[in-house]
Amino acid sequence: MTSSRKKISTICAFLAVPLLFLQLSGVEGIGCYVCESINGSDPRCEDVFNAYPDAYQSSCMAPRKNRSGTFPASTCIKFKARKGDHTVYVRGCASKNGEPTTDAEIGALDHCGWSKEITYQGILMRGCLTVCEEDGCNNSNTLTPWFIPIAVACLLSIFKS
């Protein structure tokens, strides 16, 4: 192996291993924005959403149907509903149960229109629930793990030589 190739392999090893561990440390739960605005009580949570640090939970926890406690979330959600002068925006997270029924899997499907009315804090409203599965995706921006292909390529170059 040439000295320049050996240097590249060494640099890749020092970069790839920590980046890989950083990615693996994020498997506990999804990161979501968590906030609520009822009738304009928190305009930062409404559309157009401007991410603010105190609303972001890097490892969001959510309850599961028929279970006690909270669990690492698997999806981020955005709920938007309206009835007359009442408006509600909720951003948060949900945890999939692994149940075969859709009532237990609110975090698995977007709901808009098929559920005619939703009761939220005692008020019957029409609304939509949007679901996504990437960190911070209930904002307009998403985070992408760009470094995974780089880390894999570096590791392959090390083991190939």
Secondary structure as UniProt FT lines:
FT   HELIX           3..24
FT   HELIX           25..28
FT   STRAND          32..33
FT   STRAND          35..38
FT   TURN            39..40
FT   HELIX           43..45
FT   HELIX           53..55
FT   STRAND          56..57
FT   TURN            58..59
FT   STRAND          61..63
FT   TURN            65..66
FT   STRAND          70..72
FT   STRAND          75..83
FT   TURN            84..85
FT   STRAND          86..94
FT   TURN            102..104
FT   HELIX           106..108
FT   STRAND          111..112
FT   STRAND          118..120
FT   TURN            121..122
FT   STRAND          123..132
FT   TURN            135..138
FT   HELIX           147..160
//
